[in-house]
Amino acid sequence: MFPKKTPLFRAITRRFCAKGAEFSPADALCALPSPFVRLRHGSLVLALALCSATCFTACNDFLDVSPDSELNVRIDSEAKIAELLTGAYPEASYIPFLEPRTDNVAERPNGQHTQLNEAMYFWEDYDQDDLDTPLNYWNACYKGIAQANKALELLARYPKTPRVKALYGEAFLLRAYLHFMLVNIWAAPYGNDPQSPGIPYVEQPEKHAIVDYRRGTVREVYDKIEADLKRGISLVDDHYYTHPKFHFNKRAAYAFATRFYLFKGDWDQVVAYADYVLGGDAKKNLRRWNKYADALEFDHPGLHRLYNATDEPANLLLTTTESRLARTAPTEKFGATWNIVDAVFAKKGIEGGGDYEKMNFVGHYLFTSSPSPVKEGFYMAKFDEISSSESTGSKPRELYVTNVLLTVDEVLLNRMEAYAMRKDYNRAIDDLVEYMQGKFGFMPAVERSVYTTTDRANYNVISPTYGLTLKQLALVKTILDFRRKEFFQEGLRWFDIRRFHLSVRRSSKSRYYFPLEKEDPRKLLQIPTQAIERGLRPNPRERNAPQR
């Protein structure tokens, strides 16, 4: 029997019950950090086990066992394999270390200083192992990959029933997604040079404690991701999920496909997969910020209750991560400020659109002022927190935050961009108008020709490797502005900075600061030190400024 008196169990119970979902001890078990992976001398050291449902402390005891210890773990049923896959979703968040690297942040007077936040703000390498760090996310992804590979190995022993095929599908999708996130953080974008170094693509459960890997190329990694993605989509089946939005359900899988093919530059595939997700009326399942504004007029800090809800039609894939994000986002030294919010949400619109050249969306997006003594700070309360009574101190643990990984909104924005790149301008504009109607309740009264008109000077700002006509540039510029608004404070802006070779400037007098240029090696996070020591090739670092 699960120990119902533990604070964590009560917290998780409250969370599921608050959402009106069915709850069982197995759901709580799946939320716990069961298996784990470590980087030991740069290699993956795998120790797989499912935490016993009889005792939460058994999980902690297991984590104290040496990774070299022999473990004889019995995963002897389809249900246990399903639990293994549930635990493979990333338990770490990329948001705390990617968002500070973007142009969505500035210095907040009296903000809380941390080494991680400052290092990310100045695009420095950071190799400490703690919650919310790049290393923590790297490890969490490879841990999830290890579990997906173990599940695939175990599934081979079972008859290919519909249930087993569905588990195969989830495992392939997880392996594809986790490698996709790794390659887009630690390697160059696909369009730069497909032959540039990728990341290790792990396809087998390891039998040895120390295993050497090679990085391969970005193209090789993408080819393997695509193969896993297609296999997963062909097999995934929503009927076997109790909580489908915490798993790769069919629509989430197709949404991931739109992101994958967008980053790869395969526009026809983006449109094909997006059509499945969006159906005949794309706007009906968008996140309706106008309704959020009405419902939370006097409760902006309560935004997370709607934003992360399983009954929010826009949410396609959710995951629970161990993170301090809900605590740090309002108070950290380098975060959103009023000047940033004003520039992004009040001073951008449709270029040449008259009254719509600057559209003020600040009221729609429900910002909250940072608490005293932080000055000039603003944030969106997108993140909930579940914590135990012991989650205190300067570096608390056991803080659980829901991350929204995939949404209908992103799918529509992806299709817009794909239409623009196919020179299907009318459909791109149709999607953009539908996007504004669905989310904000209005349609700009501007001529269609305005959407495809821009200043040639913008070629100096937005410059993807595949090139743009002036009409494409105009549409993509507007779409990027809406992407920036929608995913503000979620880290996804970093991927657009990389894809479109955007430069970022800081208003800083620090001697450690030098701007992030369009072509800049710091757009690739550095491979973890221990992995480099074991033989993985590091990413280039060419610095012409003082180092700490």
C-alpha positions in Angstrom: 0.0 0.0 0.0 1.3 3.5 -0.9 2.1 5.5 2.3 -0.8 7.9 2.1 0.5 10.0 5.0 3.6 11.3 3.2 3.3 14.9 2.2 4.2 14.2 -1.4 1.4 11.6 -1.7 -1.1 14.1 -0.3 0.1 16.8 -2.6 -0.2 14.6 -5.7 -3.6 13.3 -4.5 -4.8 16.9 -4.2 -3.5 17.7 -7.6 -5.3 14.9 -9.4 -8.5 15.3 -7.4 -8.5 19.1 -8.1 -8.6 18.3 -11.8 -11.5 15.9 -11.4 -9.4 12.9 -12.6 -9.5 9.4 -11.4 -6.6 8.7 -9.0 -4.9 5.6 -7.8 -1.6 4.9 -5.9 -0.1 3.8 -9.3 -0.5 7.3 -10.5 1.5 8.6 -7.6 4.0 5.9 -8.1 4.5 7.0 -11.8 5.2 10.6 -10.6 8.1 9.5 -8.4 11.7 9.5 -9.6 12.0 5.7 -10.1 14.8 4.9 -12.5 17.8 7.1 -13.0 20.8 7.7 -15.2 24.0 9.4 -14.4 26.8 10.7 -16.5 29.9 8.9 -15.1 33.1 9.9 -16.9 30.9 11.1 -19.7 29.1 7.9 -20.3 25.7 6.7 -19.5 25.6 4.7 -16.3 22.2 3.0 -16.2 20.5 1.6 -13.2 16.9 0.7 -13.8 14.3 0.0 -11.1 10.8 0.7 -10.3 10.2 2.2 -6.9 8.2 -0.1 -4.7 4.7 1.1 -4.1 5.1 0.2 -0.5 7.5 3.0 0.5 8.6 6.3 -0.8 11.8 6.2 1.1 12.7 3.0 -0.8 13.2 5.3 -3.9 15.7 7.4 -2.0 17.4 4.2 -0.7 17.7 3.0 -4.2 19.3 6.2 -5.4 22.0 5.6 -2.8 23.0 2.3 -4.4 26.2 2.4 -6.5 25.4 2.5 -10.2 27.9 -0.4 -10.5 25.8 -2.6 -8.2 24.1 -5.7 -9.7 20.4 -5.2 -9.8 17.9 -8.0 -10.5 14.7 -6.1 -11.2 11.5 -7.9 -12.3 9.4 -6.0 -14.8 7.2 -8.8 -15.6 3.9 -7.4 -16.9 2.5 -5.0 -19.5 1.4 -2.8 -16.6 4.9 -2.5 -15.2 6.2 -1.7 -18.6 3.6 1.1 -18.9 4.8 2.4 -15.5 8.4 2.3 -16.8 7.3 4.5 -19.8 5.4 6.9 -17.6 8.5 7.5 -15.6 10.5 8.1 -18.8 9.0 11.6 -19.4 11.5 14.2 -18.5 11.7 14.9 -14.8 13.7 18.0 -15.4 12.7 21.3 -17.1 14.6 23.1 -19.9 12.8 26.4 -19.2 14.9 27.7 -16.3 18.1 27.5 -18.3 16.8 28.4 -21.8 14.5 31.4 -21.0 17.3 33.5 -19.4 19.3 33.1 -22.6 16.7 34.8 -24.7 15.8 38.4 -25.5 12.8 38.1 -23.1 14.8 39.0 -20.1 16.7 41.9 -18.6 18.2 42.8 -15.2 15.8 43.4 -12.4 17.0 45.6 -9.5 17.0 43.8 -6.2 16.3 40.5 -7.9 17.5 37.3 -6.3 20.9 36.3 -7.7 21.9 32.7 -8.5 24.9 31.5 -10.4 22.8 29.6 -12.9 20.5 32.5 -13.8 23.5 34.9 -14.3 25.5 32.3 -16.3 22.6 31.7 -18.6 21.9 35.4 -19.0 25.4 36.0 -20.2 25.5 32.8 -22.3 28.3 31.2 -20.2 29.0 27.5 -19.8 27.6 26.0 -16.6 28.3 22.5 -15.6 26.9 22.2 -12.0 24.5 19.4 -11.1 21.4 20.8 -9.5 17.7 21.3 -10.3 17.1 23.4 -13.3 20.6 23.2 -14.8 21.6 22.1 -18.3 23.3 19.0 -16.8 20.2 18.0 -15.0 18.2 18.1 -18.2 20.8 16.2 -20.1 20.8 13.5 -17.5 17.0 13.4 -17.3 16.7 13.0 -21.1 19.2 10.2 -21.2 17.5 8.6 -18.3 14.2 8.7 -20.1 15.8 7.3 -23.2 17.3 4.4 -21.2 13.8 3.6 -19.9 12.3 3.7 -23.3 15.0 1.4 -24.6 14.4 -1.0 -21.7 10.7 -1.0 -22.4 11.3 -1.8 -26.1 13.5 -4.7 -25.0 10.9 -6.1 -22.6 8.0 -5.7 -25.1 9.7 -8.0 -27.5 8.8 -10.9 -25.2 5.1 -10.3 -25.5 2.6 -11.1 -28.2 1.9 -8.1 -30.4 -1.6 -7.3 -29.0 -3.1 -3.9 -29.5 -2.0 -2.9 -26.0 1.6 -4.0 -26.6 1.7 -2.1 -29.9 0.5 1.0 -28.2 3.3 0.7 -25.6 5.8 0.3 -28.5 4.4 3.5 -30.0 4.8 5.4 -26.8 8.4 4.2 -26.3 9.4 5.2 -29.9 7.8 8.6 -29.5 9.6 9.2 -26.2 12.9 8.2 -27.6 12.4 10.5 -30.6 11.3 13.5 -28.5 14.1 13.2 -25.9 16.8 13.0 -28.6 15.1 15.9 -30.5 15.4 18.1 -27.4 19.0 17.1 -26.8 20.1 17.8 -30.4 18.4 21.2 -30.5 20.1 22.3 -27.3 23.6 20.8 -27.6 24.0 20.8 -31.4 23.6 23.2 -34.3 20.2 23.7 -36.0 19.6 21.3 -38.8 19.7 24.0 -41.5 23.2 25.3 -40.6 25.2 22.2 -41.5 23.6 18.8 -41.3 27.1 17.3 -41.1 28.0 19.2 -37.9 28.3 17.1 -34.7 25.0 15.9 -33.2 24.5 14.1 -29.9 24.7 10.4 -29.0 21.6 8.6 -30.2 21.1 5.7 -27.8 19.0 2.8 -29.2 19.8 -0.1 -26.9 19.5 -0.7 -23.2 23.1 -0.8 -21.8 24.5 -4.0 -20.4 27.7 -2.5 -19.2 28.5 0.3 -16.6 30.8 2.2 -18.9 29.9 2.7 -22.5 31.6 5.0 -25.0 29.4 7.0 -27.4 30.1 9.1 -30.5 28.1 12.2 -31.4 27.3 11.4 -35.0 26.0 14.2 -37.2 23.0 16.4 -36.9 21.6 14.7 -40.0 22.1 11.2 -38.6 20.3 12.2 -35.4 17.4 13.7 -37.3 17.2 10.6 -39.5 16.9 8.4 -36.5 14.4 10.7 -34.8 12.3 10.6 -37.9 12.3 6.8 -38.0 11.3 6.6 -34.4 8.7 9.3 -34.8 7.0 7.6 -37.8 7.0 4.2 -36.0 5.5 5.8 -32.9 2.8 7.6 -34.7 1.8 4.4 -36.6 1.4 2.5 -33.3 0.2 5.0 -30.6 -3.3 4.4 -29.3 -5.1 6.7 -26.9 -7.5 4.1 -25.6 -5.0 2.7 -23.1 -4.3 6.0 -21.2 -6.0 6.9 -18.0 -4.5 10.4 -18.1 -3.9 10.9 -21.9 -2.5 14.4 -21.6 0.4 13.2 -19.5 1.3 10.7 -22.3 2.1 10.9 -26.0 -1.5 10.7 -27.2 -2.1 10.7 -31.0 -2.7 14.5 -31.3 0.4 15.2 -29.2 2.4 12.9 -31.4 1.3 14.7 -34.5 2.0 18.1 -32.8 5.5 16.9 -32.1 5.8 15.9 -35.8 4.9 19.5 -36.8 7.8 20.9 -34.7 10.2 18.3 -35.9 9.5 18.9 -39.6 9.4 22.7 -39.0 12.9 22.6 -37.6 14.0 20.3 -40.5 12.4 22.6 -43.1 10.0 20.0 -44.6 7.0 22.3 -45.0 4.6 19.8 -46.7 5.0 17.4 -43.7 4.3 20.3 -41.3 1.1 21.1 -43.0 0.0 17.4 -43.3 0.5 16.7 -39.6 -0.9 20.0 -38.5 -4.1 19.3 -40.4 -4.8 16.2 -38.3 -4.4 18.1 -35.1 -6.3 21.2 -36.1 -9.2 19.6 -37.9 -11.7 21.8 -39.8 -11.9 24.7 -37.2 -8.5 25.5 -35.9 -9.5 28.3 -33.6 -12.0 26.2 -31.4 -9.2 24.5 -29.5 -6.8 27.5 -29.1 -5.9 28.9 -25.7 -8.4 31.7 -25.4 -6.5 34.5 -23.6 -9.6 36.8 -23.8 -11.6 34.3 -21.7 -8.6 33.9 -19.3 -8.6 37.7 -18.8 -12.3 37.7 -17.9 -12.0 34.7 -15.6 -8.9 35.9 -13.8 -9.5 39.7 -13.9 -8.6 40.0 -10.2 -6.5 36.9 -9.8 -3.5 37.0 -12.3 -1.4 34.9 -9.9 -4.0 32.1 -10.4 -3.2 31.8 -14.1 -1.5 28.4 -13.7 -4.8 26.8 -12.7 -6.2 27.4 -16.2 -2.9 27.3 -18.1 -1.9 23.8 -17.0 -5.3 22.2 -16.7 -5.9 18.9 -18.4 -9.3 20.1 -19.6 -7.7 23.1 -21.4 -8.3 22.1 -25.1 -5.1 23.8 -26.2 -2.9 21.5 -24.0 -1.8 18.4 -25.8 1.1 17.1 -23.7 1.9 17.9 -20.0 4.6 16.6 -17.8 5.6 17.1 -14.1 9.2 18.1 -13.5 11.2 18.6 -10.3 12.0 22.3 -10.5 12.2 25.6 -8.6 10.7 27.4 -11.5 7.5 28.6 -9.8 9.6 30.2 -7.1 12.4 31.7 -9.2 10.5 33.1 -12.2 8.9 36.0 -10.2 12.1 36.9 -8.2 15.3 36.0 -10.0 17.7 38.8 -11.0 17.5 38.2 -14.7 13.9 37.9 -15.9 11.0 39.7 -17.5 10.8 43.4 -16.8 8.2 46.0 -17.6 10.3 47.4 -20.4 10.5 43.9 -22.0 6.8 43.3 -21.6 6.0 46.6 -23.1 8.3 46.1 -26.1 7.0 42.5 -26.8 3.3 42.8 -26.0 2.4 46.5 -26.6 4.6 47.7 -29.4 4.5 45.0 -32.0 1.8 44.2 -34.5 1.2 44.1 -38.3 3.8 46.3 -40.0 2.2 49.0 -42.1 -1.2 48.1 -40.6 -2.2 51.6 -39.4 -4.0 51.2 -36.1 -2.8 47.6 -36.0 0.9 48.4 -36.4 1.1 48.3 -32.6 -1.3 46.0 -30.8 -1.5 46.0 -27.1 -1.9 42.5 -25.7 -0.6 43.2 -22.2 -4.0 42.9 -20.7 -4.7 39.6 -22.4 -1.6 37.9 -21.1 -2.2 38.4 -17.4 1.1 39.7 -16.1 1.8 40.0 -12.4 4.3 42.4 -10.7 7.2 40.7 -9.0 7.1 40.8 -5.2 9.0 43.3 -3.1 11.9 44.1 -3.0 12.3 43.2 -6.7 11.9 46.3 -8.8 10.7 46.5 -12.4 10.0 42.7 -12.5 6.9 41.2 -14.2 6.0 37.5 -14.8 3.2 35.3 -15.9 2.1 32.8 -13.3 2.1 29.9 -15.8 3.7 27.4 -13.3 2.1 25.6 -10.4 4.0 24.0 -7.6 3.5 20.9 -5.5 6.0 20.6 -2.7 6.6 18.6 0.5 7.0 20.1 3.9 10.8 19.8 3.6 11.0 21.9 0.4 12.8 24.8 2.1 16.3 26.3 2.3 18.5 28.0 -0.3 18.3 25.0 -2.7 15.1 23.1 -1.9 14.2 19.8 -3.5 10.9 17.9 -4.0 9.3 20.8 -5.8 7.1 19.6 -8.7 6.0 21.9 -11.5 3.8 21.2 -14.5 5.3 22.0 -17.9 3.2 22.3 -21.0 5.3 20.6 -23.7 3.0 20.7 -26.7 -0.1 22.8 -27.6 -2.6 23.4 -30.4 -1.4 27.0 -30.5 2.1 25.9 -31.5 0.7 23.6 -34.2 -1.3 26.5 -35.8 1.8 28.8 -35.6 3.9 26.0 -37.2 1.4 25.6 -40.0 1.4 29.3 -40.6 5.1 29.4 -41.0 5.1 26.3 -43.3 2.4 27.9 -45.5 4.5 31.1 -45.7 7.6 29.1 -46.7 5.5 27.3 -49.4 4.5 30.7 -50.7 0.9 29.8 -49.9 0.4 33.3 -48.6 -3.4 33.4 -48.5 -3.6 30.3 -46.3 -0.9 31.6 -44.0 -2.9 34.8 -43.6 -6.1 32.8 -43.1 -4.4 31.0 -40.2 -3.0 34.2 -38.7 -6.5 35.8 -38.8 -8.1 32.7 -37.3 -5.4 32.7 -34.6 -6.2 36.3 -33.6 -9.9 35.6 -33.7 -9.7 32.5 -31.6 -7.3 33.8 -28.9 -8.1 37.5 -28.6 -11.6 37.8 -30.1 -10.9 40.3 -32.9 -9.8 40.4 -36.5 -7.5 43.3 -37.7 -9.2 45.4 -40.5 -6.2 45.5 -42.8 -5.7 44.7 -46.5 -4.1 41.3 -47.2 -1.3 42.9 -49.0 -0.1 44.5 -45.8 0.7 41.1 -44.3 3.3 40.5 -47.0 5.0 43.9 -47.0 8.0 44.8 -44.9 11.2 46.8 -44.9 14.2 45.1 -46.6 16.2 46.1 -43.5 14.6 43.2 -41.7 16.8 40.9 -43.8 19.5 42.0 -41.4 17.5 40.7 -38.5 15.9 37.5 -39.6 18.2 35.3 -41.7 17.5 31.5 -41.8 19.8 29.4 -43.8 17.2 28.6 -46.4 16.6 32.3 -47.4 13.4 34.3 -47.7 11.6 36.3 -50.3 10.4 39.7 -49.1 6.8 38.4 -48.8 8.0 35.4 -46.8 10.1 37.7 -44.6 7.1 39.9 -43.8 4.9 37.0 -42.8 7.6 35.1 -40.9 8.4 38.3 -38.9 4.8 38.7 -37.8 4.5 34.9 -37.0 7.7 35.1 -34.9 6.3 38.0 -32.9 3.2 36.0 -32.1 5.3 32.9 -31.2 7.3 35.1 -28.9 4.2 36.3 -27.1 2.6 32.9 -26.8 5.6 31.0 -25.4 6.9 33.9 -23.3 8.7 32.5 -20.2 8.6 29.0 -21.6 12.1 28.8 -23.2 10.9 28.2 -26.7 12.1 31.6 -27.9 15.6 30.2 -27.7 14.9 27.8 -30.6 13.7 30.6 -32.8 16.8 32.6 -31.9 18.8 29.7 -33.2 16.7 28.9 -36.2 16.6 32.4 -37.6 20.1 33.5 -36.5 18.8 36.3 -34.3 21.3 38.4 -32.3 20.6 39.4 -28.7 21.9 42.5 -27.0 21.9 43.2 -23.3 22.0 46.6 -21.6 24.8 45.5 -19.3 28.0 47.2 -18.3 29.5 43.9 -17.0 33.0 43.2 -18.2 31.8 39.6 -18.8 29.2 40.6 -21.3 29.6 40.6 -25.0 26.6 40.3 -27.4 25.2 37.1 -28.8 25.8 37.4 -32.5 23.9 35.9 -35.4 26.6 33.3 -35.9 27.7 32.5 -32.3 29.1 29.3 -30.9 27.3 30.0 -27.6 24.0 29.2 -29.3 25.1 25.6 -28.7 25.3 24.7 -25.0 28.5 23.0 -24.0 28.6 19.2 -23.8 28.9 18.2 -20.1 32.5 18.2 -18.8 32.5 14.5 -17.9 31.2 13.5 -21.3 34.0 15.5 -22.9 36.6 13.8 -20.6 35.3 10.5 -21.8 35.7 11.4 -25.4 32.7 13.3 -26.7 33.8 16.2 -28.9 33.2 19.6 -27.2 31.3 22.4 -28.9 33.6 25.2 -30.1 34.2 28.2 -27.9 35.8 31.3 -29.3 35.8 34.0 -26.7 37.2 37.5 -27.1 36.1 38.8 -23.8 37.2 38.4 -20.2 36.2 35.2 -18.5 35.4 34.8 -14.8 
